[in-house]
């Protein structure tokens, strides 16, 4: 048996090296599975960045309506939404939306 092992020593070493590199290719911090997970996280972060940038642009626009040239229509919209005020002769209805609040 020892003689067979000596004859196939090269094949045995190559087999173990192949198995070692195969498992390291798939597993570990720099493996293929980890790469796919990090790629998914990266895509999610890019989508979050796009969403946050659009929210920032919206807030900057609203801020500019209140600071640079004061927009009275926008201020009226804010007063109506936040403080539930209306003009004389108007009827204000409050509709509660259960479950779909952000």
C-alpha positions in Angstrom: 0.0 0.0 0.0 2.9 2.3 0.8 4.3 1.7 -2.7 0.9 2.6 -4.3 0.9 5.8 -2.2 4.4 6.7 -3.4 3.4 6.1 -7.0 0.3 8.2 -6.8 1.9 10.9 -4.5 1.7 13.5 -7.2 -2.0 12.8 -8.0 -2.8 12.8 -4.3 -1.1 16.2 -3.8 -2.9 17.7 -6.8 -6.2 16.4 -5.6 -5.8 17.9 -2.2 -4.6 21.2 -3.7 -7.6 21.2 -6.0 -10.0 20.6 -3.1 -8.3 23.3 -1.0 -8.5 26.0 -3.8 -12.1 25.0 -4.7 -13.4 25.5 -1.1 -11.4 28.7 -0.8 -12.9 30.0 -4.0 -16.4 29.5 -2.8 -16.1 30.1 1.0 -14.4 32.8 3.1 -14.4 36.5 3.2 -13.1 36.8 -0.4 -15.0 33.8 -1.7 -17.6 33.7 -4.5 -20.6 33.4 -2.0 -19.4 36.4 0.0 -18.9 38.4 -3.3 -22.5 37.8 -4.3 -23.7 38.8 -0.8 -21.6 42.0 -0.9 -22.8 42.7 -4.5 -26.5 42.6 -3.3 -25.7 44.8 -0.3 -24.0 47.3 -2.7 -27.0 47.4 -5.0 -29.3 48.0 -2.0 -27.1 50.8 -0.8 -27.1 52.4 -4.3 -30.9 52.3 -4.3 -31.0 53.8 -0.8 -28.7 56.6 -1.9 -30.9 57.4 -4.9 -34.0 57.6 -2.6 -32.2 59.7 0.0 -30.9 62.1 -2.7 -34.4 62.6 -4.1 -35.7 63.3 -0.6 -32.8 65.8 0.0 -33.7 67.6 -3.3 -37.4 67.8 -2.3 -36.5 69.2 1.1 -34.1 71.7 -0.5 -36.8 72.8 -2.9 -39.3 73.3 0.0 -36.6 75.2 2.0 -36.0 77.5 -0.9 -39.7 78.2 -1.1 -39.6 79.4 2.5 -36.3 81.3 2.5 -35.3 83.0 -0.8 -38.5 84.3 -2.3 -41.3 83.5 0.1 -44.1 81.6 -1.7 -47.4 82.5 0.0 -49.2 79.6 -1.7 -46.7 77.1 -0.2 -47.1 78.7 3.2 -50.9 78.4 2.9 -50.5 74.7 2.0 -48.3 74.1 5.1 -50.8 75.9 7.4 -53.7 73.9 6.1 -51.9 70.6 6.4 -50.1 71.1 9.7 -52.5 73.3 11.7 -55.8 72.3 10.0 -56.8 75.9 9.3 -59.2 77.0 6.6 -60.6 80.1 5.2 -63.9 81.6 6.3 -66.9 79.6 5.0 -64.8 76.5 4.3 -65.5 73.1 5.9 -62.5 71.1 6.9 -62.8 67.3 6.9 -60.2 65.1 8.6 -59.8 61.6 7.0 -57.9 59.1 9.1 -56.0 56.6 7.2 -55.4 53.6 9.4 -52.3 51.5 8.7 -50.9 53.4 5.7 -49.0 56.1 7.5 -45.4 56.8 6.9 
